[in-house]
Amino acid sequence: MSFVEGMRAAGKLAALTLLHIRGLIKPGVTTNELDKAAYDFITAHGAVPAPLNYKGYPKSICTSVNEVVCHGLPDDIPLKEGDHLNVDVTILLNGYHGDTSFSMVVGMKDNDLIIAARKATDAGIKAIKPGATLGDIGFAINKSATRSGFYATPEIGGHGIGLIFHDSPFVPSLGKKGRGEILKPGTCITVEPLILSRQESIESRKIPNSEILIHTANGALSAQFEHTVLITEDGCEVLT
């Protein structure tokens, strides 16, 4: 199996997993129940959840609710209508990683922040092509977010991905055109800007017995979408 074939298969399964989980979300469901559903779905398809035991992380997915902006731990607290929720799924299939996430407001239609985060992610992906730079991606994301009246966080962004879960380079959510590493065909990155409802510094704390940090904002809501993207000879291919 070639690298591209492996990444396409992993990306497809990650996307199917996320769709499966999304269909289960409603008020009263716990994020631990979503975590178990993800584990069962992923393993039934011959893969493993990449986050499980990764640097000590004890769960199969990340579920970030309200002030938690990323790397949130699933728990037994029932979701409530109006909660901001991000679900982040990464699967490992035949040695290849597929990584994707989405945000929603539980039990309600998407609000302006959710819509803006999706648009910012799409803008970053549209900037990807051979010869473009990481700065081009960050510029496009930040421009889209600020036009919508929201804020991209500089601390959190995407990463290289493939046989390694989190590889170089860091893919920024803010940047200058023409700056940074040049994108090369045949490689994969994730695009995953974190968009905040207001300018806010991100606080971090370690999960016990883990190297993973949970990131929170001081009262600001957030939204994030993520795709695994293959850089091609004439543009890019979204694998998730």
PyMOL commands that set and color helices and strands:
alter all, ss='L'
color gray80, all
select helices_A, chain A and resi 3-22+31-44+54-56+112-126+134-147
alter helices_A, ss='H'
color red, helices_A
select strands_A, chain A and resi 48-49+62-65+68-70+84-93+96-105+151-152+158-160+167-171+188-191+194-196+202-206+213-217+222-224+227-231+236-238
alter strands_A, ss='S'
color yellow, strands_A
deselect
rebuild
show_as cartoon
